[in-house]
Amino acid sequence: MATEARQRLTARQAELVRALVARGPVPTRFDARRIAVAARTLVSKRRQTVARVWPSIVKVLGDAYVERFTAYAEAHPLSMSGSPRADGRAFIGWLESHGMSKDELRVEALAFDFRYVETPSGLRLRRGLLVKMVKLQESRSRVIAVRVPWLGERWWGMPRLK
Amino acid sequence: MAAALVVAAAEIDPMSTSSSPLGLGIGWRPELAPAIERRADIGFVEILAEDFFLAEAMPAVLERLQQNGVKIVPHGVGLSLGGAEPIDPVRVAALAHLAQLVQAPMVSEHIAFVRANGIETGHLLPVPRTRAMLEILIENIRQAEAELPVPLALENISTLFDWPDAEMDEPAFLSEVLARTEALLLLDIENIYANARNLGGDAVAFLESLPLERIGYVHIAGGREVAGIYHDTHTEAIPEEVFALLEELCARTVVPGVLLERDDRFPDEPALNAEFEAIVGAMHRGQERRLAHEFAHHSA
Protein backbone atom coordinates (compact mmCIF):
# COMPACT_ATOMS: atom_id res chain seq x y z
CA MET A 1 0.00 0.00 0.00
CA ALA A 2 1.26 3.43 -0.88
CA THR A 3 2.92 5.26 1.98
CA GLU A 4 0.79 8.35 1.31
CA ALA A 5 -2.43 6.37 1.87
CA ARG A 6 -1.06 5.12 5.19
CA GLN A 7 0.01 8.62 6.20
CA ARG A 8 -3.34 10.14 5.30
CA LEU A 9 -5.24 7.51 7.27
CA THR A 10 -2.82 7.67 10.23
CA ALA A 11 -3.55 11.40 10.49
CA ARG A 12 -7.31 10.72 10.60
CA GLN A 13 -6.93 7.91 13.14
CA ALA A 14 -4.70 10.14 15.29
CA GLU A 15 -7.32 12.90 15.18
CA LEU A 16 -9.94 10.45 16.46
CA VAL A 17 -7.58 9.13 19.15
CA ARG A 18 -6.86 12.67 20.39
CA ALA A 19 -10.61 13.34 20.62
CA LEU A 20 -11.04 10.16 22.66
CA VAL A 21 -8.11 10.33 25.08
CA ALA A 22 -6.49 13.77 24.91
CA ARG A 23 -9.43 16.19 24.89
CA GLY A 24 -8.90 16.94 21.20
CA PRO A 25 -11.72 18.31 19.02
CA VAL A 26 -14.19 15.79 17.59
CA PRO A 27 -13.23 15.11 13.94
CA THR A 28 -15.63 16.30 11.26
CA ARG A 29 -18.89 14.37 10.79
CA PHE A 30 -18.32 12.09 13.81
CA ASP A 31 -21.22 11.98 16.29
CA ALA A 32 -19.95 14.25 19.10
CA ARG A 33 -22.32 12.82 21.70
CA ARG A 34 -21.21 9.25 21.02
CA ILE A 35 -17.53 10.23 21.04
CA ALA A 36 -18.05 11.85 24.46
CA VAL A 37 -19.67 8.67 25.81
CA ALA A 38 -16.82 6.57 24.36
CA ALA A 39 -14.20 8.88 25.91
CA ARG A 40 -15.77 8.47 29.36
CA THR A 41 -15.99 4.71 28.86
CA LEU A 42 -12.28 4.56 28.00
CA VAL A 43 -11.34 6.31 31.25
CA SER A 44 -13.51 4.03 33.37
CA LYS A 45 -12.17 0.94 31.60
CA ARG A 46 -8.61 2.13 32.27
CA ARG A 47 -9.48 2.70 35.92
CA GLN A 48 -10.94 -0.80 36.28
CA THR A 49 -7.97 -2.42 34.53
CA VAL A 50 -5.44 -0.64 36.77
CA ALA A 51 -7.50 -1.66 39.81
CA ARG A 52 -7.23 -5.28 38.68
CA VAL A 53 -3.44 -5.30 38.24
CA TRP A 54 -2.58 -2.91 41.14
CA PRO A 55 -4.95 -3.88 43.99
CA SER A 56 -2.59 -2.13 46.45
CA ILE A 57 -3.41 1.27 44.93
CA VAL A 58 -7.12 0.74 45.51
CA LYS A 59 -6.40 -0.47 49.04
CA VAL A 60 -4.30 2.60 49.89
CA LEU A 61 -6.61 5.19 48.30
CA GLY A 62 -9.92 3.58 49.26
CA ASP A 63 -12.94 5.60 48.18
CA ALA A 64 -10.72 8.35 46.75
CA TYR A 65 -9.41 6.01 44.06
CA VAL A 66 -12.13 6.69 41.47
CA GLU A 67 -11.89 10.47 41.71
CA ARG A 68 -8.08 10.57 41.73
CA PHE A 69 -7.56 8.07 38.95
CA THR A 70 -10.11 9.89 36.79
CA ALA A 71 -8.29 13.21 37.32
CA TYR A 72 -4.97 11.54 36.42
CA ALA A 73 -6.32 9.68 33.38
CA GLU A 74 -8.08 12.71 31.91
CA ALA A 75 -4.81 14.64 31.98
CA HIS A 76 -2.50 11.78 30.93
CA PRO A 77 -3.13 9.38 28.06
CA LEU A 78 -1.78 5.86 28.48
CA SER A 79 1.98 5.64 28.23
CA MET A 80 3.66 4.18 25.16
CA SER A 81 3.48 0.49 26.07
CA GLY A 82 -0.27 0.54 26.66
CA SER A 83 0.43 -1.75 29.61
CA PRO A 84 -2.00 -1.45 32.55
CA ARG A 85 0.88 -2.17 34.93
CA ALA A 86 2.84 0.75 33.48
CA ASP A 87 -0.33 2.88 33.71
CA GLY A 88 -0.61 2.09 37.43
CA ARG A 89 3.07 2.91 37.91
CA ALA A 90 2.60 6.27 36.17
CA PHE A 91 -0.43 6.93 38.38
CA ILE A 92 1.71 6.36 41.50
CA GLY A 93 4.14 8.95 40.08
CA TRP A 94 1.23 11.36 39.61
CA LEU A 95 0.05 10.74 43.20
CA GLU A 96 3.59 11.44 44.41
CA SER A 97 3.78 14.74 42.54
CA HIS A 98 0.43 15.74 44.04
CA GLY A 99 1.52 14.82 47.57
CA MET A 100 -0.96 11.94 47.73
CA SER A 101 1.30 8.88 47.76
CA LYS A 102 2.03 6.56 50.66
CA ASP A 103 5.08 4.50 51.64
CA GLU A 104 3.36 1.28 50.65
CA LEU A 105 2.97 2.59 47.09
CA ARG A 106 6.54 3.95 47.05
CA VAL A 107 7.83 0.46 47.82
CA GLU A 108 5.58 -1.09 45.17
CA ALA A 109 6.73 1.47 42.61
CA LEU A 110 10.33 0.58 43.46
CA ALA A 111 9.55 -3.11 42.96
CA PHE A 112 8.04 -2.31 39.56
CA ASP A 113 11.01 -0.16 38.48
CA PHE A 114 13.35 -2.88 39.71
CA ARG A 115 11.75 -5.55 37.53
CA TYR A 116 10.45 -3.84 34.41
CA VAL A 117 11.49 -1.41 31.75
CA GLU A 118 8.82 0.09 29.52
CA THR A 119 9.19 0.01 25.73
CA PRO A 120 6.75 0.96 22.95
CA SER A 121 6.20 -2.78 22.39
CA GLY A 122 5.28 -3.52 26.00
CA LEU A 123 7.09 -4.16 29.28
CA ARG A 124 10.42 -5.98 29.31
CA LEU A 125 12.18 -7.64 32.22
CA ARG A 126 15.26 -5.77 33.42
CA ARG A 127 18.46 -7.74 33.37
CA GLY A 128 21.95 -7.33 34.73
CA LEU A 129 23.37 -5.51 37.73
CA LEU A 130 20.92 -3.10 39.26
CA VAL A 131 20.68 -0.82 42.27
CA LYS A 132 17.53 1.16 43.09
CA MET A 133 16.66 3.30 46.06
CA VAL A 134 13.61 5.13 47.33
CA LYS A 135 13.18 7.58 50.21
CA LEU A 136 10.20 6.81 52.37
CA GLN A 137 8.37 9.63 54.10
CA GLU A 138 6.10 8.18 56.77
CA SER A 139 8.87 6.00 58.20
CA ARG A 140 11.68 8.44 57.30
CA SER A 141 13.98 5.77 55.97
CA ARG A 142 15.34 4.48 52.72
CA VAL A 143 14.78 1.25 50.88
CA ILE A 144 17.62 -0.03 48.75
CA ALA A 145 17.26 -2.91 46.33
CA VAL A 146 20.28 -4.55 44.72
CA ARG A 147 20.44 -7.32 42.19
CA VAL A 148 23.60 -9.08 41.09
CA PRO A 149 23.37 -11.48 38.13
CA TRP A 150 23.63 -15.15 39.25
CA LEU A 151 23.60 -14.16 42.94
CA GLY A 152 20.06 -12.85 43.19
CA GLU A 153 18.50 -9.77 44.74
CA ARG A 154 18.43 -8.26 48.18
CA TRP A 155 16.40 -5.48 49.77
CA TRP A 156 17.44 -3.33 52.76
CA GLY A 157 15.43 -1.00 54.93
CA MET A 158 11.97 -2.36 54.29
CA PRO A 159 9.59 -0.63 56.71
CA ARG A 160 6.81 -2.37 58.56
CA LEU A 161 3.82 -1.28 56.56
CA LYS A 162 0.48 -0.87 58.18
CA MET B 1 10.64 -44.44 1.07
CA ALA B 2 9.89 -45.61 4.61
CA ALA B 3 12.22 -42.93 5.98
CA ALA B 4 10.43 -40.28 3.94
CA LEU B 5 7.11 -41.40 5.39
CA VAL B 6 8.48 -41.16 8.93
CA VAL B 7 9.69 -37.62 8.24
CA ALA B 8 6.33 -36.68 6.75
CA ALA B 9 4.52 -38.09 9.79
CA ALA B 10 6.84 -36.23 12.18
CA GLU B 11 6.07 -32.99 10.41
CA ILE B 12 2.41 -33.29 11.27
CA ASP B 13 2.32 -31.39 14.52
CA PRO B 14 0.21 -33.38 16.99
CA MET B 15 -0.94 -30.12 18.60
CA SER B 16 -2.11 -28.65 15.32
CA THR B 17 -5.84 -29.02 15.79
CA SER B 18 -7.13 -26.13 13.74
CA SER B 19 -9.37 -28.50 11.83
CA SER B 20 -10.73 -30.32 14.89
CA PRO B 21 -13.43 -28.72 17.06
CA LEU B 22 -12.43 -26.69 20.09
CA GLY B 23 -15.72 -27.26 21.89
CA LEU B 24 -16.78 -25.28 24.94
CA GLY B 25 -14.40 -22.55 26.10
CA ILE B 26 -13.91 -19.72 28.56
CA GLY B 27 -11.61 -16.74 28.88
CA TRP B 28 -9.11 -17.84 31.55
CA ARG B 29 -8.97 -15.45 34.52
CA PRO B 30 -7.29 -16.15 37.89
CA GLU B 31 -10.65 -15.59 39.62
CA LEU B 32 -12.27 -18.34 37.53
CA ALA B 33 -9.37 -20.80 37.61
CA PRO B 34 -10.79 -23.24 40.23
CA ALA B 35 -14.20 -23.43 38.53
CA ILE B 36 -12.53 -23.95 35.15
CA GLU B 37 -10.37 -26.78 36.47
CA ARG B 38 -13.35 -28.57 37.96
CA ARG B 39 -15.35 -28.53 34.73
CA ALA B 40 -14.50 -31.56 32.64
CA ASP B 41 -16.11 -30.47 29.39
CA ILE B 42 -13.96 -27.35 28.81
CA GLY B 43 -12.17 -27.88 25.50
CA PHE B 44 -10.24 -24.61 25.30
CA VAL B 45 -9.39 -21.41 27.14
CA GLU B 46 -8.23 -18.03 25.93
CA ILE B 47 -5.44 -16.25 27.75
CA LEU B 48 -4.89 -12.50 27.50
CA ALA B 49 -1.79 -12.60 25.33
CA GLU B 50 -0.16 -9.39 26.58
CA ASP B 51 -0.41 -10.59 30.20
CA PHE B 52 1.84 -13.55 29.28
CA PHE B 53 4.37 -11.87 26.98
CA LEU B 54 7.02 -11.94 29.73
CA ALA B 55 6.54 -15.64 30.50
CA GLU B 56 9.72 -17.59 29.81
CA ALA B 57 8.25 -21.03 30.43
CA MET B 58 4.80 -22.55 30.27
CA PRO B 59 2.94 -20.84 33.14
CA ALA B 60 2.26 -23.38 35.89
CA VAL B 61 -1.37 -22.28 36.18
CA LEU B 62 -1.98 -23.36 32.61
CA GLU B 63 0.13 -26.49 32.61
CA ARG B 64 -2.40 -28.54 34.55
CA LEU B 65 -5.20 -27.52 32.22
CA GLN B 66 -3.13 -28.50 29.23
CA GLN B 67 -2.33 -31.87 30.76
CA ASN B 68 -6.09 -32.41 30.95
CA GLY B 69 -6.35 -31.82 27.22
CA VAL B 70 -7.55 -28.21 27.35
CA LYS B 71 -6.23 -26.19 24.41
CA ILE B 72 -4.90 -22.67 25.00
CA VAL B 73 -5.53 -19.81 22.59
CA PRO B 74 -3.58 -16.55 23.13
CA HIS B 75 -5.95 -13.63 22.56
CA GLY B 76 -4.19 -10.36 21.78
CA VAL B 77 -5.42 -6.78 22.04
CA GLY B 78 -2.29 -4.83 21.15
CA LEU B 79 -1.34 -5.63 17.54
CA SER B 80 -3.46 -2.77 16.16
CA LEU B 81 -3.93 -4.59 12.84
CA GLY B 82 -6.39 -1.88 11.81
CA GLY B 83 -3.83 0.85 12.47
CA ALA B 84 -2.75 2.76 9.36
CA GLU B 85 0.85 2.57 10.61
CA PRO B 86 2.88 -0.59 9.96
CA ILE B 87 2.43 -3.25 12.65
CA ASP B 88 5.04 -3.62 15.40
CA PRO B 89 7.25 -6.65 14.62
CA VAL B 90 8.23 -6.99 18.30
CA ARG B 91 4.58 -7.50 19.31
CA VAL B 92 4.01 -10.00 16.49
CA ALA B 93 7.13 -11.92 17.55
CA ALA B 94 5.94 -11.97 21.16
CA LEU B 95 2.58 -13.40 20.07
CA ALA B 96 4.30 -16.00 17.88
CA HIS B 97 6.56 -16.98 20.78
CA LEU B 98 3.62 -17.32 23.16
CA ALA B 99 1.72 -19.45 20.64
CA GLN B 100 4.64 -21.87 20.60
CA LEU B 101 5.10 -21.78 24.36
CA VAL B 102 1.51 -22.85 25.03
CA GLN B 103 1.27 -25.06 21.89
CA ALA B 104 -1.72 -23.05 20.71
CA PRO B 105 -3.94 -24.38 17.91
CA MET B 106 -4.42 -20.74 16.83
CA VAL B 107 -4.08 -17.17 18.09
CA SER B 108 -6.68 -14.43 17.91
CA GLU B 109 -6.75 -10.65 17.53
CA HIS B 110 -9.19 -7.95 16.47
CA ILE B 111 -10.20 -5.97 13.43
CA ALA B 112 -9.47 -2.71 15.20
CA PHE B 113 -6.78 -0.17 15.95
CA VAL B 114 -5.58 0.81 19.42
CA ARG B 115 -3.00 3.54 18.82
CA ALA B 116 -2.05 6.23 16.33
CA ASN B 117 0.89 8.63 16.14
CA GLY B 118 2.29 7.29 19.39
CA ILE B 119 -0.89 7.81 21.43
CA GLU B 120 -2.16 4.63 23.08
CA THR B 121 -5.83 4.21 23.87
CA GLY B 122 -5.78 0.78 25.50
CA HIS B 123 -9.09 0.21 23.71
CA LEU B 124 -10.22 -1.51 20.50
CA LEU B 125 -11.37 1.21 18.11
CA PRO B 126 -13.31 0.73 14.88
CA VAL B 127 -11.63 1.25 11.51
CA PRO B 128 -13.20 3.28 8.69
CA ARG B 129 -14.92 0.91 6.26
CA THR B 130 -13.30 2.28 3.10
CA ARG B 131 -11.37 0.64 0.24
CA ALA B 132 -8.19 2.46 1.32
CA MET B 133 -8.46 1.11 4.88
CA LEU B 134 -9.24 -2.36 3.61
CA GLU B 135 -6.00 -2.49 1.58
CA ILE B 136 -3.90 -1.40 4.57
CA LEU B 137 -5.67 -3.79 6.96
CA ILE B 138 -5.18 -6.75 4.62
CA GLU B 139 -1.50 -5.90 4.20
CA ASN B 140 -1.07 -5.75 7.99
CA ILE B 141 -2.88 -9.06 8.49
CA ARG B 142 -0.78 -10.81 5.84
CA GLN B 143 2.40 -9.52 7.48
CA ALA B 144 1.28 -10.85 10.86
CA GLU B 145 0.24 -14.19 9.35
CA ALA B 146 3.64 -14.60 7.75
CA GLU B 147 5.31 -14.42 11.18
CA LEU B 148 2.82 -16.54 13.15
CA PRO B 149 3.35 -20.30 13.49
CA VAL B 150 -0.40 -21.01 13.74
CA PRO B 151 -3.63 -19.70 12.14
CA LEU B 152 -4.84 -16.23 13.11
CA ALA B 153 -8.52 -15.70 13.99
CA LEU B 154 -9.87 -12.14 13.76
CA GLU B 155 -12.67 -10.76 15.89
CA ASN B 156 -15.39 -8.28 14.98
CA ILE B 157 -15.47 -5.59 17.71
CA SER B 158 -18.22 -3.69 19.47
CA THR B 159 -18.19 0.08 19.18
CA LEU B 160 -20.18 2.99 20.56
CA PHE B 161 -19.69 5.06 17.38
CA ASP B 162 -18.88 4.61 13.72
CA TRP B 163 -16.74 6.43 11.18
CA PRO B 164 -18.63 8.64 8.74
CA ASP B 165 -18.59 7.92 4.99
CA ALA B 166 -18.47 4.12 5.10
CA GLU B 167 -18.13 2.65 1.60
CA MET B 168 -19.53 -0.75 2.63
CA ASP B 169 -21.34 -2.38 5.54
CA GLU B 170 -19.54 -4.39 8.20
CA PRO B 171 -20.36 -7.91 6.89
CA ALA B 172 -19.09 -6.93 3.43
CA PHE B 173 -15.94 -5.45 4.96
CA LEU B 174 -15.28 -8.56 7.10
CA SER B 175 -16.03 -10.89 4.19
CA GLU B 176 -13.47 -9.19 1.99
CA VAL B 177 -10.83 -9.34 4.74
CA LEU B 178 -11.46 -13.09 5.07
CA ALA B 179 -11.52 -13.66 1.30
CA ARG B 180 -8.14 -12.02 0.81
CA THR B 181 -6.26 -13.42 3.84
CA GLU B 182 -5.86 -16.83 5.45
CA ALA B 183 -7.51 -15.57 8.64
CA LEU B 184 -10.32 -17.35 10.45
CA LEU B 185 -13.27 -15.46 11.87
CA LEU B 186 -13.58 -15.09 15.62
CA LEU B 187 -17.25 -14.23 15.58
CA ASP B 188 -18.33 -12.29 18.66
CA ILE B 189 -22.11 -12.54 18.67
CA GLU B 190 -22.51 -10.24 21.65
CA ASN B 191 -20.63 -7.54 19.72
CA ILE B 192 -23.03 -7.98 16.81
CA TYR B 193 -25.93 -7.69 19.24
CA ALA B 194 -24.41 -4.61 20.94
CA ASN B 195 -23.72 -2.80 17.66
CA ALA B 196 -27.18 -3.59 16.28
CA ARG B 197 -28.73 -2.30 19.50
CA ASN B 198 -26.63 0.88 19.69
CA LEU B 199 -26.08 1.75 16.05
CA GLY B 200 -28.98 -0.02 14.33
CA GLY B 201 -29.08 -2.95 11.92
CA ASP B 202 -30.37 -6.51 11.96
CA ALA B 203 -28.16 -8.98 13.84
CA VAL B 204 -29.50 -12.10 12.06
CA ALA B 205 -29.09 -10.52 8.61
CA PHE B 206 -25.54 -9.64 9.69
CA LEU B 207 -24.82 -13.33 10.46
CA GLU B 208 -26.32 -14.43 7.16
CA SER B 209 -24.03 -12.14 5.15
CA LEU B 210 -20.83 -13.65 6.60
CA PRO B 211 -18.81 -16.61 5.29
CA LEU B 212 -19.80 -18.79 8.28
CA GLU B 213 -17.56 -21.66 7.12
CA ARG B 214 -14.59 -19.46 8.08
CA ILE B 215 -15.51 -19.33 11.78
CA GLY B 216 -12.59 -20.34 14.01
CA TYR B 217 -14.71 -20.00 17.12
CA VAL B 218 -17.39 -17.82 18.68
CA HIS B 219 -17.32 -15.36 21.59
CA ILE B 220 -20.33 -14.90 23.84
CA ALA B 221 -20.75 -12.55 26.83
CA GLY B 222 -23.09 -10.17 28.59
CA GLY B 223 -22.93 -6.40 29.03
CA ARG B 224 -25.15 -3.79 30.57
CA GLU B 225 -27.16 -0.78 29.64
CA VAL B 226 -26.23 2.63 31.04
CA ALA B 227 -28.27 5.70 30.06
CA GLY B 228 -29.79 4.02 27.02
CA ILE B 229 -26.49 2.66 25.67
CA TYR B 230 -25.54 -1.00 25.85
CA HIS B 231 -21.93 -1.46 26.99
CA ASP B 232 -20.03 -4.62 26.11
CA THR B 233 -18.57 -5.02 29.62
CA HIS B 234 -18.34 -8.82 30.01
CA THR B 235 -19.62 -8.33 33.55
CA GLU B 236 -23.20 -9.63 33.38
CA ALA B 237 -25.10 -12.78 32.52
CA ILE B 238 -25.66 -13.35 28.80
CA PRO B 239 -28.88 -11.62 27.65
CA GLU B 240 -31.68 -13.76 26.18
CA GLU B 241 -31.29 -12.01 22.81
CA VAL B 242 -27.67 -13.15 22.58
CA PHE B 243 -28.63 -16.77 23.34
CA ALA B 244 -31.24 -16.45 20.57
CA LEU B 245 -28.52 -15.22 18.21
CA LEU B 246 -26.32 -18.21 19.13
CA GLU B 247 -29.24 -20.49 18.32
CA GLU B 248 -29.75 -18.74 14.97
CA LEU B 249 -26.05 -19.16 14.21
CA CYS B 250 -26.06 -22.88 15.09
CA ALA B 251 -29.20 -23.33 12.96
CA ARG B 252 -27.12 -22.17 9.98
CA THR B 253 -23.69 -23.71 10.46
CA VAL B 254 -21.55 -26.08 12.49
CA VAL B 255 -19.68 -23.96 15.03
CA PRO B 256 -16.21 -25.34 15.96
CA GLY B 257 -16.15 -23.71 19.40
CA VAL B 258 -17.98 -21.27 21.67
CA LEU B 259 -16.12 -19.31 24.34
CA LEU B 260 -17.64 -17.42 27.26
CA GLU B 261 -15.97 -14.13 28.20
CA ARG B 262 -16.29 -12.84 31.73
CA ASP B 263 -13.97 -10.07 32.95
CA ASP B 264 -15.42 -8.83 36.23
CA ARG B 265 -18.26 -9.29 38.74
CA PHE B 266 -17.37 -12.96 38.55
CA PRO B 267 -20.25 -15.37 39.10
CA ASP B 268 -20.05 -18.15 41.69
CA GLU B 269 -19.51 -21.66 40.39
CA PRO B 270 -23.20 -22.73 40.18
CA ALA B 271 -24.06 -19.54 38.27
CA LEU B 272 -21.13 -20.05 35.92
CA ASN B 273 -22.14 -23.65 35.31
CA ALA B 274 -25.74 -22.58 34.66
CA GLU B 275 -24.41 -20.16 32.03
CA PHE B 276 -22.48 -22.99 30.36
CA GLU B 277 -25.62 -25.19 30.35
CA ALA B 278 -27.59 -22.37 28.75
CA ILE B 279 -24.91 -21.97 26.04
CA VAL B 280 -24.97 -25.70 25.29
CA GLY B 281 -28.79 -25.63 25.29
CA ALA B 282 -28.93 -22.80 22.73
CA MET B 283 -26.40 -24.61 20.55
CA HIS B 284 -28.44 -27.82 20.67
CA ARG B 285 -31.66 -26.03 19.76
CA GLY B 286 -29.97 -24.45 16.76
CA GLN B 287 -28.32 -27.71 15.75
CA GLU B 288 -31.65 -29.58 15.89
CA ARG B 289 -33.26 -26.95 13.67
CA ARG B 290 -30.41 -27.31 11.19
CA LEU B 291 -30.61 -31.11 11.15
CA ALA B 292 -34.41 -31.05 10.83
CA HIS B 293 -34.07 -28.62 7.95
CA GLU B 294 -31.43 -30.76 6.22
CA PHE B 295 -33.52 -33.90 6.72
CA ALA B 296 -36.61 -32.25 5.23
CA HIS B 297 -34.49 -31.04 2.34
CA HIS B 298 -33.15 -34.55 1.64
CA SER B 299 -36.58 -36.21 1.93
CA ALA B 300 -38.22 -33.74 -0.43
Interface residues (C-beta under 8 A of the other chain):
Chain A: M1 A5 R6 Q7 R8 L9 T10 A11 R12 Q13 A14 L16 V17 R18 L20 V21 A22 T28 R29 F30 D31 R34 I35 V37 A38 T41 L42 K45 R46 Q48 T49 R52 P77 L78 S79 M80 S81 G82 S83 P84 D87 T119 P120 S121 G122 L123 R124 L125
Chain B: E50 F53 L54 G78 G83 A84 E85 P86 D88 V90 R91 A94 F113 V114 R115 A116 N117 G118 I119 E120 T121 G122 H123 L125 P128 A132 M133 E135 I136 E139 T159 L160 F161 D162 W163 P164 D165 I229 H231 D264
